[in-house]
Amino acid sequence: MIVLDSHIWLWWLNDEDEKLGKKWAATISSSDDVAISTISCFEVAWLNRHGRIRLPLALAAWFDNAISGSGIRLLPITPTIAQTAVDLPEHHRDPQDRLIMATAISNEAGLISADSRFDDYRELDGLRVDR
């Protein structure tokens, strides 16, 4: 399984190959199981509401296409994931990113993110998918 950080999910769905890069695009395309944390839905809605991203459709329609239409799997925030996110070192204080990292850790899944702060987490050793 591969877990996508929110920005990677957006780049992949919007065919922003120049941002995504060939290796990550190939990894996602060849994976049988591509997932996101449900917190990514919150993050996309927040970014859209605050004008930091522009979606080509109304948010509800975009979510329908982005989830059902893409075959992406939504991973819930379980108590174990919540606890893992809280227990991570304080290198990164963004709660959404902490939950995304904890989702990958708890599911022993590969993680694709361009966030360089994720490199500070030894807990992600062997899980990060390099560019």
SULVENUR-V729140 format. One record per run of one state. SS is the DSSP state (H for helix, E for strand, C for the rest). FROM is the first residue (numbers start at 0). LEN is the number of residues. Records with the same first field share a line. If there is no record, write none. Layout:
SS: FROM-LEN / FROM-LEN
This chain:
C: 0-1 / 4-1 / 13-3 / 20-1 / 30-3 / 37-1 / 49-9 / 67-5 / 75-3 / 87-7 / 107-2 / 112-3 / 120-1 / 124-3 / 128-3
E: 1-3 / 33-4 / 72-3 / 109-3 / 127-1
H: 5-8 / 16-4 / 21-9 / 38-11 / 58-9 / 78-9 / 94-13 / 115-5 / 121-3
